[in-house]
Amino acid sequence: MGTFAVQLARAFGAEVTGVCGPRNVDLVRSLGAGEVVDYGRADFTRTGRRYDLLVDVAGTRPPAACRRVLRPRGTHVLVGGPAGRWLQPVGHTIAALATSPFTSRRVVLADVTRCREKRAKLVRLAALIEQGDLTPVVDRVYPFDELPAAVRYVEEGHARGKVVVSL
């Protein structure tokens, strides 16, 4: 999700700051992030920078910390949370939604499993792919008989892009 978010934001002309671990800094920069924060060296919520939009794929920072980095009228999009840990993402989601009405900043939940197909949006995405502005980043490909290993790898939370299972 994060690799697509960076590419889509750049394709739409946004100035992008990516947050990732040290082994992904070059990858995130190559996808179009103008600035990359290595979360092992710096906490992006304490850099003093402010953002119009925060797409939170990892879900590891408290909602209040994320809200602090938003500009007035900014939006915090919660996409996911740490693999295999249920209570932290749920708690962050509830806290973010509960406090959202009391601030000018918005919280949006992104349920990628329930996206409705819209022809115009799909045509636009296809055009971005054809132009080379949107490219899937494939980390690993597993044969179907190694499906359990693929699932374990994804659950570890360190995939650098998509993990594909071939049939």
C-alpha positions in Angstrom: 0.0 0.0 0.0 2.7 2.4 0.9 4.6 2.0 -2.4 1.5 2.8 -4.3 0.6 5.8 -2.0 4.0 7.4 -2.7 3.7 6.9 -6.5 0.1 8.1 -6.6 0.8 11.2 -4.6 3.7 12.1 -6.9 1.6 11.4 -10.0 -0.9 13.9 -8.7 1.8 16.5 -8.1 2.1 16.3 -4.3 5.3 16.9 -2.4 5.9 13.6 -0.7 7.7 12.7 2.5 8.1 9.0 3.1 8.7 7.4 6.5 10.4 4.0 6.5 13.1 1.8 8.0 16.8 2.2 7.0 16.7 -0.6 4.4 13.9 1.0 2.5 15.1 4.6 2.3 16.5 4.3 -1.2 13.4 2.4 -2.4 11.0 5.1 -1.1 13.2 7.8 -2.6 13.2 6.0 -6.0 9.4 5.9 -5.9 9.2 9.7 -5.8 9.5 10.8 -2.2 11.3 14.1 -2.1 12.2 13.6 1.6 12.5 10.3 3.4 12.5 10.0 7.2 14.3 6.9 8.6 12.1 6.0 11.6 15.2 4.4 13.3 16.9 7.8 13.4 14.1 10.3 13.7 10.4 10.4 14.8 8.5 12.1 11.9 6.0 13.5 14.5 8.8 15.5 16.1 10.6 17.0 13.1 8.5 20.2 13.1 7.2 19.5 9.6 3.4 19.8 9.0 1.4 18.0 6.3 -1.9 18.3 4.6 -2.3 14.6 4.3 -0.9 11.7 6.3 -1.5 8.2 4.9 -0.8 5.9 7.8 0.0 2.4 6.5 1.9 1.1 9.5 -0.4 2.4 12.3 2.3 2.4 14.8 2.2 6.0 16.0 -0.5 7.3 18.4 -3.3 9.3 16.8 -2.5 12.4 18.9 1.0 12.4 17.6 -0.2 12.0 14.0 -2.7 14.8 14.5 0.1 17.2 15.7 1.9 17.0 12.3 -1.2 17.9 10.3 -1.9 21.4 9.1 -5.2 22.9 10.0 -7.9 21.1 7.8 -5.4 18.3 7.3 -6.5 14.7 6.9 -5.1 11.5 8.6 -6.0 8.4 6.6 -5.7 5.2 8.6 -5.0 2.2 6.3 -3.6 -0.5 8.5 -1.6 -1.5 11.5 1.1 -3.9 12.6 0.7 -7.4 11.3 -0.5 -9.9 14.0 -1.3 -7.2 16.6 -5.0 -6.5 16.9 -5.4 -4.3 19.9 -3.0 -1.6 19.1 -4.5 -0.8 15.7 -8.1 -1.0 17.0 -7.2 1.2 20.0 -5.6 3.8 17.7 -8.5 3.7 15.3 -11.1 4.2 18.2 -9.0 7.0 19.7 -8.6 8.8 16.4 -12.2 8.6 15.5 -13.3 9.6 19.0 -11.2 12.8 19.0 -11.7 13.8 15.4 -15.0 15.8 15.9 -13.2 18.1 18.3 -10.5 19.3 15.9 -10.3 20.9 12.5 -8.3 17.9 11.3 -10.1 14.9 9.8 -9.6 11.2 10.4 -10.6 8.8 7.5 -10.6 5.0 7.7 -9.5 3.4 4.4 -11.1 0.0 4.0 -9.3 -1.3 1.0 -11.3 -4.5 1.0 -14.6 -2.7 0.3 -13.5 -0.3 -2.5 -16.2 0.0 -5.2 -15.0 -0.1 -8.7 -15.5 3.2 -10.5 -14.8 3.0 -14.2 -13.3 6.5 -14.4 -10.9 5.9 -11.5 -9.8 2.6 -13.0 -9.2 4.2 -16.4 -7.1 6.9 -14.7 -5.1 4.2 -12.8 -4.6 2.3 -16.1 -3.3 5.5 -17.7 -0.8 6.0 -14.8 0.4 2.4 -15.2 0.8 2.8 -19.0 2.7 6.1 -18.5 5.1 4.4 -16.1 4.0 6.6 -13.2 2.6 3.7 -11.2 4.6 0.5 -11.0 3.9 -2.4 -8.6 7.0 -3.2 -6.4 7.3 -6.9 -6.0 9.4 -8.1 -3.1 9.0 -11.9 -3.5 7.2 -14.5 -5.6 6.3 -17.8 -3.9 4.9 -20.9 -5.7 1.5 -21.9 -4.5 2.8 -24.9 -2.6 4.8 -22.5 -0.4 1.8 -20.4 0.5 2.3 -20.9 4.3 5.9 -19.4 4.0 4.5 -16.5 2.0 1.9 -15.8 4.7 4.6 -16.0 7.4 6.8 -13.6 5.5 4.0 -11.0 5.2 3.0 -11.4 8.9 6.6 -10.5 9.8 5.8 -7.0 8.5 9.1 -6.4 6.6 7.9 -7.0 3.0 9.3 -4.3 0.6 6.3 -4.2 -1.7 4.0 -6.9 -2.8 4.3 -10.6 -2.1 3.0 -12.7 -4.9 1.8 -16.3 -4.9 1.9 -17.8 -8.3 -0.7 -20.5 -9.3 
